[in-house]
Amino acid sequence: MRILGLDPGLGVTGWGIIEARPEGLRLVDCGVVRTRRDDPLPVRLVVLFEALSAIIGAHAPVRAAVEETVVNTNPASSLKLGQARGVVLLSAARAGLEVTEYAARTVKRAVTGTGAAGKEQVAMMVRHLLAHAREAPLDATDALAVAICDAHHQSTALRLAACGLAP
């Protein structure tokens, strides 16, 4: 099963696609979508939507996992981030993907074992779990961490269902 992990941002949105198989996880592709700070907000949102739509079309994931955003102390920044996050959710939902959202602490705990892990620690574990992610930028490793978290949650849910237990 191919899973698209997304770490939303207006300036930089990280994305990563993994394949979850019985024998383990495999990196398919990853990267970042950047928007130009000087462009008007609507233009930046269109750039984000079109780039994510192209990534989804090229890699055909079946699920998307999105990191929930932390509210910023600056209300204007929080609002812009929320708009970018809406475009991220729209891109995945419009493509027919099943979308799940995860809190940052849940993602960190799934990948590193602690919800208080720093960005570098998360990146180190992602690079350890996905051998070909060694050169991935930090925003992409964050997105891959979200995809890994989703793969772990889905695997657990399937095992519980196989035992007749509700997840």
Secondary structure, 3 states (H helix, E strand, C coil): CEEEEEECCCCEEEEEEEEEECCEEEEEEEEEEECCCCCCHHHHHHHHHHHHHHHHHHHCCCEEEEECCCCCCCHHHHHHHHHHHHHHHHHHHHCCCEEEEECHHHHHHHHHCCCCCCHHHHHHHHHHHCHHHCCCCHHHHHHHHHHHHHHHHHHHHHHHHHCCCCC
